[in-house]
Amino acid sequence: RVEDRRGISHLTVARSKDGVTDWRIDPQPTLLPDPENYPEEIWGIEDPRITWIDELGKYAVVYTSYSTSGPLVSLALTEDFKTFERHGVIMPPEDKDAALFPRRFDGRWVLIHRPISNYPLTKANIWISYSPDLKHWGDHCVLLEARRGAWWDANKIGLSPPPIETEEGWLIIYHGVKTTPAGCIYRLGLALLDLEDPKRVIARGDEWIFGPDEPYERLGDVSDVVFPCGVVCNADEILLYYGAADTSIALAKGSLKELLQWLKKSSS
Protein backbone atom coordinates (compact mmCIF):
# COMPACT_ATOMS: atom_id res chain seq x y z
CA ARG A 1 0.00 0.00 0.00
CA VAL A 2 1.36 3.38 -1.03
CA GLU A 3 -0.11 6.68 0.16
CA ASP A 4 0.42 9.69 -2.07
CA ARG A 5 0.82 13.24 -0.83
CA ARG A 6 -2.90 13.86 -1.15
CA GLY A 7 -3.49 11.07 1.37
CA ILE A 8 -5.01 8.70 -1.23
CA SER A 9 -3.70 5.12 -1.15
CA HIS A 10 -3.13 2.60 -3.96
CA LEU A 11 -1.48 -0.81 -4.24
CA THR A 12 1.94 -1.52 -5.78
CA VAL A 13 3.66 -4.90 -6.12
CA ALA A 14 7.13 -5.56 -4.68
CA ARG A 15 8.93 -8.74 -5.79
CA SER A 16 11.67 -10.87 -4.21
CA LYS A 17 12.99 -14.33 -5.10
CA ASP A 18 13.30 -15.41 -1.47
CA GLY A 19 10.72 -13.13 0.15
CA VAL A 20 13.40 -11.52 2.30
CA THR A 21 16.06 -9.72 0.25
CA ASP A 22 16.58 -7.86 -3.04
CA TRP A 23 13.08 -6.41 -3.34
CA ARG A 24 12.12 -4.86 -6.67
CA ILE A 25 9.20 -2.43 -6.59
CA ASP A 26 7.18 -2.21 -9.78
CA PRO A 27 7.68 1.24 -11.34
CA GLN A 28 3.95 1.71 -11.94
CA PRO A 29 1.06 1.27 -9.48
CA THR A 30 -0.47 -2.20 -9.60
CA LEU A 31 -4.03 -1.39 -8.58
CA LEU A 32 -5.26 2.20 -8.53
CA PRO A 33 -8.55 3.50 -7.16
CA ASP A 34 -11.11 3.75 -9.95
CA PRO A 35 -13.80 6.06 -8.55
CA GLU A 36 -15.34 6.66 -11.98
CA ASN A 37 -16.40 3.01 -12.24
CA TYR A 38 -16.20 2.11 -8.54
CA PRO A 39 -17.25 5.23 -6.60
CA GLU A 40 -16.61 3.47 -3.29
CA GLU A 41 -12.87 3.82 -4.01
CA ILE A 42 -12.91 7.62 -4.11
CA TRP A 43 -10.69 8.02 -1.04
CA GLY A 44 -8.31 5.18 -1.84
CA ILE A 45 -7.75 1.45 -1.39
CA GLU A 46 -5.55 -0.33 1.15
CA ASP A 47 -4.91 -3.36 3.42
CA PRO A 48 -5.03 -6.15 0.79
CA ARG A 49 -5.23 -9.76 1.97
CA ILE A 50 -4.24 -12.12 -0.84
CA THR A 51 -5.36 -15.76 -1.07
CA TRP A 52 -4.57 -18.25 -3.83
CA ILE A 53 -7.83 -19.94 -4.92
CA ASP A 54 -6.91 -23.23 -6.56
CA GLU A 55 -10.44 -23.83 -7.89
CA LEU A 56 -10.36 -20.53 -9.78
CA GLY A 57 -6.68 -20.63 -10.71
CA LYS A 58 -6.47 -17.04 -9.48
CA TYR A 59 -5.43 -14.93 -6.53
CA ALA A 60 -8.25 -13.31 -4.58
CA VAL A 61 -7.31 -9.82 -3.42
CA VAL A 62 -9.68 -8.68 -0.68
CA TYR A 63 -9.04 -5.04 0.18
CA THR A 64 -10.48 -2.04 1.97
CA SER A 65 -12.03 0.71 -0.14
CA TYR A 66 -12.59 4.11 1.44
CA SER A 67 -15.94 5.54 0.39
CA THR A 68 -17.61 8.74 1.51
CA SER A 69 -19.72 6.52 3.79
CA GLY A 70 -16.71 4.87 5.41
CA PRO A 71 -14.48 1.84 4.79
CA LEU A 72 -15.90 -1.25 3.10
CA VAL A 73 -14.71 -4.58 1.69
CA SER A 74 -13.95 -5.02 -2.03
CA LEU A 75 -12.75 -7.99 -4.08
CA ALA A 76 -10.57 -8.36 -7.16
CA LEU A 77 -9.21 -11.50 -8.85
CA THR A 78 -5.94 -11.77 -10.75
CA GLU A 79 -3.65 -14.36 -12.31
CA ASP A 80 -0.55 -12.21 -12.72
CA PHE A 81 -0.96 -8.99 -10.69
CA LYS A 82 -1.01 -7.07 -13.95
CA THR A 83 -4.66 -7.36 -14.95
CA PHE A 84 -7.52 -7.55 -12.47
CA GLU A 85 -11.13 -8.68 -12.54
CA ARG A 86 -12.84 -6.31 -10.14
CA HIS A 87 -15.90 -7.62 -8.31
CA GLY A 88 -16.58 -4.38 -6.45
CA VAL A 89 -18.17 -4.19 -3.01
CA ILE A 90 -18.80 -7.45 -1.18
CA MET A 91 -19.42 -6.01 2.31
CA PRO A 92 -20.96 -2.55 2.85
CA PRO A 93 -19.59 0.13 5.19
CA GLU A 94 -18.37 0.19 7.78
CA ASP A 95 -16.37 -3.02 7.34
CA LYS A 96 -12.73 -3.99 6.82
CA ASP A 97 -9.97 -6.49 7.84
CA ALA A 98 -11.31 -9.16 5.47
CA ALA A 99 -9.88 -12.26 3.79
CA LEU A 100 -11.16 -15.34 1.99
CA PHE A 101 -10.46 -18.95 2.86
CA PRO A 102 -8.71 -20.72 -0.05
CA ARG A 103 -11.46 -23.29 -0.61
CA ARG A 104 -15.19 -23.80 -0.28
CA PHE A 105 -16.91 -25.41 2.70
CA ASP A 106 -20.01 -27.44 1.79
CA GLY A 107 -20.11 -25.63 -1.55
CA ARG A 108 -19.83 -22.12 -0.13
CA TRP A 109 -17.05 -19.55 0.01
CA VAL A 110 -16.19 -18.22 3.45
CA LEU A 111 -15.05 -14.71 4.39
CA ILE A 112 -13.67 -13.40 7.65
CA HIS A 113 -14.25 -9.66 8.15
CA ARG A 114 -14.71 -6.97 10.79
CA PRO A 115 -17.85 -4.82 10.65
CA ILE A 116 -17.96 -1.72 12.84
CA SER A 117 -20.98 -0.56 14.79
CA ASN A 118 -21.47 3.02 15.97
CA TYR A 119 -24.03 1.84 18.50
CA PRO A 120 -22.96 2.80 22.06
CA LEU A 121 -21.20 0.13 24.14
CA THR A 122 -20.72 -2.24 21.19
CA LYS A 123 -17.31 -3.59 20.23
CA ALA A 124 -15.63 -4.19 16.88
CA ASN A 125 -15.68 -7.99 16.63
CA ILE A 126 -14.49 -10.46 13.98
CA TRP A 127 -17.31 -12.00 11.92
CA ILE A 128 -17.60 -14.85 9.43
CA SER A 129 -19.92 -14.95 6.39
CA TYR A 130 -20.81 -17.39 3.60
CA SER A 131 -21.50 -17.07 -0.13
CA PRO A 132 -22.36 -19.41 -3.03
CA ASP A 133 -20.86 -17.09 -5.66
CA LEU A 134 -18.53 -14.51 -4.02
CA LYS A 135 -21.25 -11.90 -4.52
CA HIS A 136 -24.22 -12.70 -2.29
CA TRP A 137 -23.25 -13.10 1.36
CA GLY A 138 -25.24 -14.40 4.30
CA ASP A 139 -25.32 -16.56 7.44
CA HIS A 140 -23.28 -13.87 9.16
CA CYS A 141 -22.15 -14.65 12.70
CA VAL A 142 -19.62 -13.43 15.24
CA LEU A 143 -16.42 -15.48 15.20
CA LEU A 144 -14.32 -13.75 17.88
CA GLU A 145 -15.35 -10.98 20.25
CA ALA A 146 -13.18 -8.16 21.50
CA ARG A 147 -12.61 -8.67 25.20
CA ARG A 148 -13.42 -6.01 27.77
CA GLY A 149 -11.76 -4.24 30.65
CA ALA A 150 -7.97 -4.20 30.83
CA TRP A 151 -7.33 -6.91 28.22
CA TRP A 152 -4.80 -6.26 25.44
CA ASP A 153 -7.57 -6.76 22.85
CA ALA A 154 -10.37 -4.98 24.71
CA ASN A 155 -10.98 -2.07 22.35
CA LYS A 156 -11.31 -3.82 18.98
CA ILE A 157 -9.97 -6.78 17.05
CA GLY A 158 -9.55 -7.65 13.38
CA LEU A 159 -8.09 -10.33 11.14
CA SER A 160 -4.48 -9.79 10.14
CA PRO A 161 -3.22 -12.08 7.29
CA PRO A 162 -5.49 -14.69 5.67
CA PRO A 163 -6.16 -17.95 7.57
CA ILE A 164 -3.32 -20.49 7.58
CA GLU A 165 -4.28 -24.15 7.06
CA THR A 166 -2.57 -26.60 9.42
CA GLU A 167 -3.22 -30.22 10.37
CA GLU A 168 -4.71 -29.01 13.66
CA GLY A 169 -7.01 -26.38 12.17
CA TRP A 170 -7.00 -22.92 10.60
CA LEU A 171 -4.51 -20.71 12.39
CA ILE A 172 -5.75 -17.15 12.73
CA ILE A 173 -3.37 -14.28 13.44
CA TYR A 174 -5.41 -11.27 14.53
CA HIS A 175 -4.67 -7.80 15.81
CA GLY A 176 -6.04 -6.49 19.05
CA VAL A 177 -6.19 -2.87 20.13
CA LYS A 178 -5.91 -1.49 23.64
CA THR A 179 -6.64 2.16 24.33
CA THR A 180 -4.33 3.86 26.82
CA PRO A 181 -4.00 7.50 27.97
CA ALA A 182 -1.03 7.77 25.57
CA GLY A 183 -2.97 6.33 22.61
CA CYS A 184 -3.78 2.96 21.05
CA ILE A 185 -1.47 -0.07 20.98
CA TYR A 186 -1.84 -2.66 18.20
CA ARG A 187 -0.61 -6.15 19.10
CA LEU A 188 -1.12 -9.66 17.67
CA GLY A 189 -2.80 -12.75 19.06
CA LEU A 190 -3.68 -16.24 17.83
CA ALA A 191 -6.79 -18.37 17.45
CA LEU A 192 -7.47 -21.78 15.90
CA LEU A 193 -10.59 -22.71 13.89
CA ASP A 194 -11.96 -26.13 12.98
CA LEU A 195 -10.69 -27.40 9.62
CA GLU A 196 -14.11 -28.30 8.21
CA ASP A 197 -16.32 -25.91 10.21
CA PRO A 198 -14.40 -22.63 10.40
CA LYS A 199 -17.03 -20.86 12.47
CA ARG A 200 -16.11 -23.18 15.36
CA VAL A 201 -13.29 -21.76 17.47
CA ILE A 202 -11.05 -24.47 18.92
CA ALA A 203 -8.65 -22.23 20.82
CA ARG A 204 -7.86 -18.57 21.45
CA GLY A 205 -4.73 -17.34 23.15
CA ASP A 206 -5.11 -15.23 26.26
CA GLU A 207 -1.89 -13.27 25.78
CA TRP A 208 -0.59 -11.24 22.88
CA ILE A 209 2.30 -12.85 21.03
CA PHE A 210 3.82 -9.95 19.07
CA GLY A 211 3.73 -6.21 19.66
CA PRO A 212 5.52 -2.95 18.88
CA ASP A 213 9.00 -2.92 20.39
CA GLU A 214 11.51 -1.67 17.82
CA PRO A 215 11.88 2.10 17.23
CA TYR A 216 10.29 1.83 13.76
CA GLU A 217 7.25 0.14 15.36
CA ARG A 218 6.96 2.58 18.26
CA LEU A 219 7.28 5.86 16.35
CA GLY A 220 5.70 6.84 13.03
CA ASP A 221 2.58 8.24 11.42
CA VAL A 222 0.55 6.05 13.80
CA SER A 223 2.80 5.03 16.67
CA ASP A 224 2.78 1.69 18.52
CA VAL A 225 1.35 -0.35 15.65
CA VAL A 226 2.20 -3.73 14.12
CA PHE A 227 -0.37 -4.52 11.42
CA PRO A 228 0.21 -7.60 9.21
CA CYS A 229 -1.75 -8.29 6.03
CA GLY A 230 0.53 -10.86 4.37
CA VAL A 231 2.02 -14.21 5.32
CA VAL A 232 4.06 -16.86 3.51
CA CYS A 233 4.51 -20.39 4.88
CA ASN A 234 7.59 -22.35 3.81
CA ALA A 235 7.13 -25.72 5.53
CA ASP A 236 7.45 -24.81 9.23
CA GLU A 237 8.77 -21.29 8.66
CA ILE A 238 6.35 -18.36 8.65
CA LEU A 239 7.22 -15.04 7.03
CA LEU A 240 4.93 -12.35 8.40
CA TYR A 241 4.82 -9.04 6.53
CA TYR A 242 3.46 -6.13 8.53
CA GLY A 243 3.03 -2.40 8.56
CA ALA A 244 5.10 -0.75 11.29
CA ALA A 245 3.66 2.44 12.79
CA ASP A 246 1.82 3.04 9.49
CA THR A 247 5.14 4.25 8.08
CA SER A 248 7.21 1.29 6.87
CA ILE A 249 6.89 -2.40 5.96
CA ALA A 250 8.68 -4.95 8.13
CA LEU A 251 9.20 -8.71 8.22
CA ALA A 252 9.09 -11.12 11.15
CA LYS A 253 9.91 -14.84 11.03
CA GLY A 254 8.43 -17.60 13.15
CA SER A 255 7.88 -21.33 13.47
CA LEU A 256 4.42 -22.68 12.72
CA LYS A 257 4.98 -25.56 15.14
CA GLU A 258 6.03 -23.20 17.92
CA LEU A 259 3.04 -20.92 17.33
CA LEU A 260 0.62 -23.84 17.63
CA GLN A 261 2.37 -25.09 20.77
CA TRP A 262 2.22 -21.62 22.29
CA LEU A 263 -1.47 -21.33 21.45
CA LYS A 264 -2.28 -24.56 23.28
CA LYS A 265 -0.47 -23.36 26.40
CA SER A 266 -1.87 -19.83 26.28
CA SER A 267 -5.54 -20.76 25.78
CA SER A 268 -7.78 -20.71 28.83
Secondary structure by P-SEA (a helix, b strand, c coil): cccccccbbbbbbbbbccccccccccccccccccccccccccccccbbbbbbbccccbbbbbbbbbccccbbbbbbbbcccccccccccccccccccccccccccccbbbbbbbbbbccccccbbbbbbbbccccccccccccbbbbccccccccccccccccccccccbbbbbbbbbbcccbbbbbcbbbbbbcccccccccccccccccccccccccccccbbbbbcbbbbcccbbbbbbbccccccbbbbbbaaaaaaaaaaacc
